[in-house]
Amino acid sequence: MAKTYLNYFREIAAIPHGSGNTKAISDYCVRFAKARGLRCLQDEAGNVIIFKDATNGSGETVILQGHLDMVCAKKEGLSFNFIRDALRLREDGDFLFAEGTTLGGDDGIAVAYALAILDSDTLRHPNLEAVFTVDEEVGMLGAAALDLSPLKGTMLINVDSEEEGTLLTSCAGGVRADLTFAAAESKATAERCLAVSLEGLPGGHSGTEIDKSHENAILVLAALLQSCGVTRLCAIDGGTADNAIPTSCTAIVEDAPGLAERLQAAFDNAKAAFAPSEQAAALTVAPAEAQDAFSEQDTARLLSLLCGVPNGVQAMSAHMEGLVQTSLNLGTVATRGETVLLRHALRSSVGAEKAALLAALTAHAETHGAAVSTIGDYPAWEYKPESRLRETIERCFEAQYGKPVAITAIHAGLECGIFCGKKKDLDCVSMGPDIFDIHTFDERLSLSSAARTYKLLCSVLAEL
């Protein structure tokens, strides 16, 4: 008897599969295909393609697509290792979540749906090409490396959206920009230090939630340090991924008379201006062991770099109400000896604006002696006026739900842009069930929504 998509989701959750750690889950998909006699390709990057013939032996070829990696975020202090530990799945009413960590519904649900469809002997479907990519969350690296020449499909259903009833038909392009700050002077020991930690901000996906103006923990903390006259900084570390709005950040600084009190008072004043959604934020200041610190000049330069970096929404679309057109997110900061690495996610549906924003970020970095490198540059996915696939989903959705599906665009990047860039005639849509608070440890999947979305996907495949 074939397994359900929830069976497969649980199996996936038991395999560590954070970005950069996808070999095990890639090999799992290959074993799945071989056990069922399905043709399978696995490339050097770890991308997997599984082929299955149509139930009637002819007809269209449709690509089902999702990514194998997940963002790894956990609650502070939780004993959990994403490299070796299985996710601890729990259910609460209609919701499936992972205890204290991200769930990986983005994009484990796509893989689970596809495996269940490939495993079924009863579902009607056209020729299928299930494409599972790696490292989507760190710049869509798998999709960028994938050779599409083995694919015959002219229609692609990407299951990497998180809102039931919404059909995405275009998305922003993007690029990851890394700023490397190097000390001009050697570090020297600071005998008395403080650990300054900011926690409890809501965070969220830097594409889908950048318009909510959530506070960025890295930038809030940097502003506090600068305003309170911190003269020597030992280290600053925060955030989990370039495409996640940071929820926490910690800095080790050289102590000074009254500094702890000034930091707490400055934070209390800043918090009073935060939106209600940010009020769980908390600052702790505690003594720390002596360690090497940047010089006063390098500290001033680094804090100026952090506090002046462009961040958040830069432009809104003039053509679609409420849609962010261009944005920048400082996602992580990490101190490694005498260097500090800042990772940013840039997004725009307008190529010229993306280039201009990168140029502005580069100019700001170079003014403060930081070097800039980019990775994972991907194009925007443009709307296709004529789409048989979209029209089919619209009909199937209205038949199932009794109302029209919402056709929209998204500011977040999707692999559809890369696939359409490589295969010009490709007809793409993106859909998915309700998944809330992705890229955070509060991520949860609506089980009822997942069931309805799977039913819709199967009916679309049957019609095609």
Residue pairs with C-beta under 8 A, 6 or more apart in sequence:
2 116
2 119
2 120
2 121
2 122
3 115
3 116
3 119
4 116
5 109
5 112
5 113
5 115
5 116
5 450
5 454
6 112
6 447
6 450
7 116
8 111
8 112
8 115
8 116
8 119
9 96
9 108
9 109
9 112
10 89
11 28
12 25
12 28
12 104
12 108
12 111
12 112
13 86
13 87
13 89
13 98
13 103
13 104
13 108
14 86
14 87
15 24
15 25
15 28
15 86
16 24
16 82
16 83
16 84
16 85
16 86
17 24
17 25
17 68
17 69
17 70
17 104
17 108
18 69
18 70
18 71
18 72
18 82
18 83
19 69
19 70
19 71
19 72
19 135
19 136
19 137
19 138
19 241
20 69
20 135
20 138
21 69
21 82
21 83
22 46
22 68
22 69
22 134
22 135
23 46
25 68
25 111
26 42
26 46
26 47
26 48
26 68
26 132
26 134
27 42
29 40
29 42
29 48
29 50
29 68
29 111
29 115
29 132
30 40
30 42
30 48
32 50
32 115
32 118
32 119
33 39
33 40
33 48
33 50
33 118
34 40
36 118
36 119
38 50
38 51
38 52
38 118
39 50
39 51
40 48
40 49
40 50
40 51
41 48
41 49
41 150
42 48
42 49
43 145
43 146
43 147
44 145
45 134
45 135
45 141
45 142
45 145
45 146
46 68
46 134
46 142
47 131
47 132
47 133
47 134
47 142
47 143
47 145
47 146
48 68
48 130
48 131
48 132
49 129
49 130
49 131
49 132
49 150
49 151
50 114
50 118
50 128
50 129
50 130
50 132
51 127
51 128
51 129
51 130
52 118
52 125
52 127
52 128
52 130
53 127
54 60
54 125
54 126
54 127
54 128
55 123
55 124
55 125
56 124
59 126
59 127
59 464
60 126
60 127
60 153
60 154
60 155
60 464
61 126
61 127
61 128
61 129
61 152
61 153
61 154
61 155
62 125
62 126
62 127
62 128
62 129
62 153
62 155
62 156
62 157
62 461
62 464
63 128
63 129
63 130
63 131
63 151
63 153
63 155
63 156
63 157
63 419
64 110
64 113
64 114
64 117
64 128
64 129
64 130
64 131
64 157
64 159
65 110
65 130
65 131
65 132
65 133
65 156
65 157
65 158
65 159
65 160
65 415
65 419
66 107
66 109
66 110
66 111
66 113
66 114
66 131
66 132
66 133
66 158
66 159
66 160
67 107
67 110
67 132
67 133
67 134
67 135
67 136
67 137
67 142
67 143
67 160
67 415
68 107
68 111
68 132
68 133
68 134
68 142
69 134
69 135
69 136
69 137
69 138
69 142
70 102
70 104
70 106
70 107
70 108
70 137
71 102
71 106
71 137
71 240
71 241
71 243
71 244
71 438
71 439
72 82
72 101
72 102
72 240
73 101
73 102
73 203
73 240
73 241
73 244
73 247
73 439
73 440
73 441
74 80
74 82
74 100
74 101
74 102
74 441
75 100
75 101
75 441
76 199
76 248
78 100
78 101
78 441
80 88
80 100
80 101
82 101
87 98
87 101
87 103
87 104
88 98
88 99
88 100
88 101
89 96
89 97
89 98
89 99
89 103
90 96
90 97
90 98
90 99
91 97
91 447
92 444
94 446
94 447
94 448
95 444
95 445
95 446
95 447
96 103
96 105
96 444
96 445
96 447
96 450
97 103
97 442
97 443
97 444
97 445
98 104
98 441
98 443
100 441
101 441
102 438
102 439
102 440
102 441
102 443
103 435
103 443
103 444
103 445
104 443
105 162
105 435
105 438
105 443
105 444
105 445
106 160
106 162
106 435
106 438
106 439
106 443
107 136
107 159
107 160
109 159
109 432
109 433
109 435
109 445
109 450
110 158
110 159
110 160
110 432
111 132
113 159
113 454
113 457
114 130
114 132
114 159
115 130
116 454
117 123
117 125
117 128
117 130
117 457
117 458
117 461
118 128
118 130
123 458
123 461
123 462
124 461
124 462
125 458
125 461
125 462
125 464
126 461
126 464
127 152
127 153
128 461
129 151
129 152
129 153
131 146
131 151
133 140
133 142
133 143
133 146
133 415
134 141
134 142
135 141
135 142
136 142
136 143
136 160
136 415
137 241
137 243
138 176
138 241
138 242
138 376
139 175
139 176
139 375
139 376
139 378
140 376
140 378
140 413
140 415
140 418
141 375
141 376
143 378
143 415
143 418
143 419
144 376
144 378
144 418
148 419
148 422
148 423
151 423
153 426
154 425
154 426
154 427
155 388
155 389
155 426
155 427
155 428
155 464
156 389
156 416
156 419
156 426
156 427
156 428
156 429
157 389
157 428
157 429
157 430
157 431
157 457
157 460
158 414
158 415
158 416
158 428
158 429
158 430
158 431
159 430
159 431
159 432
159 457
160 414
160 415
160 430
160 432
161 168
161 410
161 414
161 430
161 431
161 432
162 208
162 432
162 433
162 434
162 435
162 436
162 438
163 432
163 434
164 432
164 433
164 434
164 446
164 449
164 452
164 453
165 397
165 401
165 405
165 406
166 405
166 406
166 408
166 431
167 390
167 393
167 394
167 397
167 405
167 406
167 407
167 408
167 429
167 430
167 431
168 408
168 409
168 410
168 414
168 429
168 430
168 431
169 383
169 384
169 387
169 390
169 407
169 408
169 409
169 428
169 429
169 430
170 349
170 380
170 381
170 382
170 383
170 409
170 410
171 349
171 380
171 381
171 409
171 410
171 411
171 412
171 413
171 414
171 416
171 417
171 430
172 207
172 324
172 325
172 326
172 347
172 348
172 349
172 380
172 410
172 411
172 412
172 413
173 347
173 348
173 349
173 351
173 354
173 377
173 378
173 379
173 380
173 381
173 413
173 417
174 207
174 345
174 346
174 347
174 348
174 354
174 376
174 377
174 378
174 413
175 346
175 354
175 358
175 374
175 375
175 376
175 377
175 378
176 242
176 343
176 344
176 345
176 346
176 374
176 375
176 376
177 343
177 344
177 346
177 358
177 361
177 362
177 372
177 373
177 374
178 341
178 342
178 343
178 344
178 372
178 373
178 374
178 375
179 305
179 309
179 341
179 342
179 343
179 344
179 361
179 365
179 370
179 371
179 372
180 339
180 340
180 341
180 342
180 370
180 371
180 372
180 373
181 301
181 302
181 305
181 339
181 340
181 341
181 342
181 368
181 369
181 370
182 338
182 339
182 369
182 370
182 371
183 294
183 295
183 298
183 338
183 339
184 295
184 297
184 298
184 301
184 369
185 294
185 295
185 297
185 298
186 295
186 338
187 234
187 292
187 293
187 294
187 295
187 337
187 338
188 292
188 293
188 295
189 290
189 291
189 292
189 293
190 232
190 234
190 254
190 255
190 290
190 291
190 292
190 293
191 290
192 254
192 255
192 287
192 290
193 234
193 252
193 253
193 254
193 255
193 287
193 288
193 289
193 290
193 291
193 293
194 252
194 253
194 254
194 255
194 259
194 260
194 263
194 285
194 286
194 287
194 288
195 250
195 251
195 252
195 284
195 285
195 286
195 287
195 288
196 221
196 224
196 225
196 250
196 251
196 252
196 253
196 263
196 283
196 284
196 285
197 248
197 249
197 250
197 251
197 283
197 284
197 285
197 286
198 217
198 220
198 221
198 224
198 238
198 248
198 249
198 250
198 267
198 281
198 282
198 283
199 217
199 247
199 248
199 281
199 282
199 284
200 247
200 248
200 280
200 281
200 282
201 214
201 215
201 216
201 217
201 220
201 245
201 246
201 247
201 248
201 278
201 280
201 281
202 214
202 245
202 247
202 277
202 278
202 280
202 440
203 214
203 217
203 244
203 245
203 246
203 247
203 439
203 440
204 212
204 214
204 244
204 245
204 437
204 438
204 439
204 440
205 243
205 244
205 245
205 412
205 438
205 439
206 242
206 243
206 244
206 245
206 327
206 329
206 331
206 345
206 347
206 412
207 243
207 327
207 345
207 347
207 410
207 411
207 412
207 413
208 410
208 411
208 412
208 438
209 245
210 245
210 312
210 313
210 324
210 327
210 329
210 347
210 411
211 313
211 322
211 324
211 411
212 277
213 275
213 312
213 313
214 245
214 277
214 278
215 274
215 278
215 281
216 245
216 246
216 311
216 312
216 329
216 330
217 238
217 239
217 246
217 247
217 248
217 249
217 281
218 236
218 238
218 239
218 246
218 249
218 306
218 330
218 332
218 333
219 306
219 307
219 309
219 311
219 330
220 249
220 270
220 281
221 236
221 238
221 249
221 250
221 251
222 236
222 303
222 306
222 307
223 270
223 307
224 263
224 266
224 267
224 270
224 283
225 233
225 251
225 253
225 263
225 303
226 303
226 304
226 307
227 266
228 259
228 262
228 263
228 266
229 256
229 259
229 262
230 251
230 253
230 254
230 256
230 259
230 299
230 303
231 254
231 256
231 296
231 299
231 300
232 253
232 254
232 293
232 294
232 295
232 296
232 299
233 251
233 252
233 253
233 254
233 293
233 294
233 299
233 302
233 303
234 251
234 252
234 253
234 254
234 291
234 292
234 293
234 294
234 335
235 251
235 252
235 291
235 335
236 249
236 250
236 251
236 252
236 302
236 306
236 333
236 335
236 340
237 249
237 250
237 251
237 333
237 334
237 335
238 246
238 248
238 249
238 250
238 332
238 333
239 246
239 247
239 248
239 249
239 330
239 331
239 332
239 333
239 343
240 246
240 247
240 331
240 332
240 439
241 331
241 332
241 343
241 439
242 329
242 331
242 332
242 343
242 344
242 345
243 329
243 331
243 345
243 412
243 439
244 329
244 331
244 439
244 440
245 329
245 331
246 330
246 331
246 332
247 440
249 333
252 288
252 291
253 259
253 293
254 293
255 287
260 285
263 283
263 285
264 283
264 285
267 283
271 278
271 279
271 281
274 281
293 299
294 302
294 338
301 368
301 369
302 340
302 368
304 368
305 342
305 364
305 365
305 368
305 370
306 330
306 333
306 342
308 364
308 368
309 328
309 330
309 342
309 344
309 361
309 364
310 328
310 357
310 360
310 361
310 364
311 328
311 329
311 330
312 327
312 328
312 329
313 324
313 326
313 327
314 325
314 326
314 327
314 328
314 348
314 353
314 357
315 324
315 325
315 326
315 348
315 350
315 353
316 322
316 323
316 324
316 325
317 323
317 324
317 325
317 349
318 325
320 408
320 409
323 349
323 408
323 409
323 411
324 347
324 411
325 348
325 349
325 350
325 353
325 411
326 347
326 348
326 349
326 350
326 353
326 354
326 357
327 346
327 347
327 348
327 411
328 344
328 345
328 346
328 347
328 357
328 361
329 344
329 345
330 342
330 343
330 344
331 343
331 344
331 345
332 341
332 342
332 343
333 340
333 341
333 342
333 343
334 340
334 341
342 370
344 361
346 354
346 357
346 358
346 361
347 354
347 411
347 412
347 413
348 354
348 357
348 380
349 380
349 409
349 411
350 380
351 379
351 380
358 374
361 372
362 372
365 371
365 372
366 372
378 413
378 417
378 418
378 421
379 417
379 418
379 420
379 421
380 417
381 414
381 416
381 417
381 420
381 428
382 420
383 409
384 390
384 427
384 428
387 427
387 429
388 427
389 427
389 428
389 429
389 464
390 407
390 427
390 429
392 460
392 463
392 464
393 405
393 429
393 431
393 456
393 460
394 404
394 405
394 407
395 463
396 456
396 459
396 460
396 463
397 404
397 405
397 456
398 404
398 405
399 459
400 452
400 455
400 456
400 459
401 452
410 430
414 430
416 428
416 430
419 426
419 428
420 426
420 428
431 453
431 456
431 457
432 453
433 445
433 446
433 449
433 450
433 452
433 453
433 454
434 445
434 446
434 449
434 450
435 443
435 444
435 445
435 446
436 442
436 443
436 444
436 446
437 443
437 444
